[in-house]
Amino acid sequence: MTKHYAGPRTGPGVPLRQRHARGAARRRSAYPYALYVPAAVVYLVIFLVPTVMAFYFALTRWTLFDSTFVGLQNFRDFLAEQNLRIGFQNTVIYAVVTSGLKVVLGLLLGVLLTSGLRLRGFLRSVVFFPVLVSTVAVGITFSALLRPDTGLVNKTLALVGVDGPDWLGDANTALLSVALVDVWKGVGLATVIYIAGIMSIPPDYYQAVAVDGGGAWHRFRHVTLPLSWPATYSVIILSFIGGLRSFDLIWTMTRGGPGFTSDTIASIIYKQYQAGFFGLSTAGNVLLFLVVTAIVVPLNYVLGKRQVAV
């Protein structure tokens, strides 16, 4: 039997259906992108536009009413600030100490609060509660608790025969005291991240360790620690960025003192703003943005490679 080619299907309805199908497909493909528009507008208005304006005003000497272009003079003046070296050193130390302690304590608390404790739900709330408290309120409260003569901390130490130092008035302890308060306030968020990471680990791995005769340490060492690396990665990045940008707690508790010994880059910027040097403080903010970017981007790359390897 010979088959005859009937040619392309024709008819008044076929091209119309095809056009409708193509139109519907285009509408469906455009629909998800339309959902990004509100977020994109907010991001543009709140982040991109102020960032571009900050880079411009960093090149000017400005007030609320006028501005004068001065080029890179603001950056030269800010880099010549006599306390900048101390501020940069304190910023890095503060970020390393706070992020390191949040990782260690957050992991330990995460392991504890995912175990079989009866009160683990209540303890999770207790650990997370400081995150909800205003940073300024925390700073004021701990400033009172750490007073050398009337503070509760030194009074408690005196009961056991220990003469407590002036925690916030001594150059050797001021920055560390603020860092420990920061850890107390922020470790709850790190713990929640670790709880989510640990609970996402398949139980088969723990069962395999138990079959091999491993105990609690082996479960932690060979399962929990490596498989919770995504949580560790998140805590390190978030805590380190927060530490580099930290200002409100330091300003509330020490105002950069005694002297300039607990100054950070952010507090130096604020002091310039208080003095009315708006262009200079804007240049400092731009430099802080560049410093944070220069540190966090390589750190993110290194930790990201480690995460892929795990």
ChimeraX attribute file (.defattr): number of C-alpha atoms within 10 A of each C-alpha:
attribute: neighborCount
match mode: 1-to-1
recipient: residues
	/A:1	3
	/A:2	4
	/A:3	5
	/A:4	6
	/A:5	6
	/A:6	6
	/A:7	6
	/A:8	6
	/A:9	7
	/A:10	8
	/A:11	8
	/A:12	7
	/A:13	8
	/A:14	10
	/A:15	12
	/A:16	11
	/A:17	11
	/A:18	11
	/A:19	11
	/A:20	11
	/A:21	12
	/A:22	12
	/A:23	12
	/A:24	12
	/A:25	12
	/A:26	11
	/A:27	11
	/A:28	11
	/A:29	11
	/A:30	11
	/A:31	11
	/A:32	10
	/A:33	9
	/A:34	9
	/A:35	10
	/A:36	10
	/A:37	11
	/A:38	10
	/A:39	10
	/A:40	11
	/A:41	12
	/A:42	11
	/A:43	12
	/A:44	13
	/A:45	12
	/A:46	11
	/A:47	11
	/A:48	13
	/A:49	11
	/A:50	12
	/A:51	15
	/A:52	10
	/A:53	11
	/A:54	17
	/A:55	15
	/A:56	16
	/A:57	25
	/A:58	26
	/A:59	21
	/A:60	23
	/A:61	19
	/A:62	19
	/A:63	13
	/A:64	6
	/A:65	5
	/A:66	8
	/A:67	13
	/A:68	12
	/A:69	14
	/A:70	14
	/A:71	14
	/A:72	12
	/A:73	17
	/A:74	23
	/A:75	19
	/A:76	12
	/A:77	13
	/A:78	21
	/A:79	15
	/A:80	11
	/A:81	11
	/A:82	10
	/A:83	16
	/A:84	18
	/A:85	15
	/A:86	15
	/A:87	22
	/A:88	19
	/A:89	14
	/A:90	20
	/A:91	23
	/A:92	16
	/A:93	18
	/A:94	26
	/A:95	20
	/A:96	18
	/A:97	18
	/A:98	26
	/A:99	27
	/A:100	17
	/A:101	19
	/A:102	28
	/A:103	23
	/A:104	15
	/A:105	17
	/A:106	27
	/A:107	27
	/A:108	13
	/A:109	22
	/A:110	23
	/A:111	18
	/A:112	16
	/A:113	22
	/A:114	16
	/A:115	10
	/A:116	8
	/A:117	10
	/A:118	9
	/A:119	9
	/A:120	14
	/A:121	11
	/A:122	10
	/A:123	15
	/A:124	19
	/A:125	12
	/A:126	11
	/A:127	20
	/A:128	19
	/A:129	14
	/A:130	18
	/A:131	16
	/A:132	11
	/A:133	11
	/A:134	11
	/A:135	19
	/A:136	14
	/A:137	12
	/A:138	19
	/A:139	22
	/A:140	13
	/A:141	13
	/A:142	19
	/A:143	20
	/A:144	14
	/A:145	17
	/A:146	22
	/A:147	19
	/A:148	19
	/A:149	13
	/A:150	11
	/A:151	16
	/A:152	15
	/A:153	18
	/A:154	20
	/A:155	19
	/A:156	13
	/A:157	12
	/A:158	12
	/A:159	9
	/A:160	8
	/A:161	9
	/A:162	11
	/A:163	13
	/A:164	17
	/A:165	16
	/A:166	17
	/A:167	21
	/A:168	23
	/A:169	18
	/A:170	15
	/A:171	16
	/A:172	15
	/A:173	16
	/A:174	21
	/A:175	27
	/A:176	19
	/A:177	19
	/A:178	25
	/A:179	24
	/A:180	16
	/A:181	19
	/A:182	25
	/A:183	22
	/A:184	19
	/A:185	22
	/A:186	24
	/A:187	27
	/A:188	25
	/A:189	21
	/A:190	28
	/A:191	28
	/A:192	21
	/A:193	20
	/A:194	28
	/A:195	22
	/A:196	14
	/A:197	19
	/A:198	22
	/A:199	14
	/A:200	11
	/A:201	14
	/A:202	11
	/A:203	10
	/A:204	9
	/A:205	15
	/A:206	20
	/A:207	13
	/A:208	13
	/A:209	16
	/A:210	14
	/A:211	9
	/A:212	9
	/A:213	9
	/A:214	14
	/A:215	12
	/A:216	10
	/A:217	10
	/A:218	15
	/A:219	17
	/A:220	14
	/A:221	12
	/A:222	14
	/A:223	19
	/A:224	20
	/A:225	15
	/A:226	13
	/A:227	20
	/A:228	22
	/A:229	19
	/A:230	20
	/A:231	22
	/A:232	24
	/A:233	17
	/A:234	17
	/A:235	24
	/A:236	25
	/A:237	17
	/A:238	15
	/A:239	25
	/A:240	25
	/A:241	17
	/A:242	17
	/A:243	22
	/A:244	27
	/A:245	20
	/A:246	20
	/A:247	21
	/A:248	14
	/A:249	20
	/A:250	26
	/A:251	20
	/A:252	19
	/A:253	24
	/A:254	22
	/A:255	20
	/A:256	23
	/A:257	18
	/A:258	16
	/A:259	12
	/A:260	17
	/A:261	21
	/A:262	28
	/A:263	28
	/A:264	31
	/A:265	26
	/A:266	23
	/A:267	22
	/A:268	23
	/A:269	23
	/A:270	20
	/A:271	14
	/A:272	17
	/A:273	16
	/A:274	11
	/A:275	9
	/A:276	13
	/A:277	17
	/A:278	22
	/A:279	28
	/A:280	25
	/A:281	25
	/A:282	28
	/A:283	27
	/A:284	25
	/A:285	20
	/A:286	19
	/A:287	18
	/A:288	18
	/A:289	14
	/A:290	12
	/A:291	13
	/A:292	17
	/A:293	13
	/A:294	11
	/A:295	14
	/A:296	18
	/A:297	12
	/A:298	11
	/A:299	16
	/A:300	15
	/A:301	11
	/A:302	11
	/A:303	19
	/A:304	14
	/A:305	11
	/A:306	13
	/A:307	17
	/A:308	9
	/A:309	7
	/A:310	11
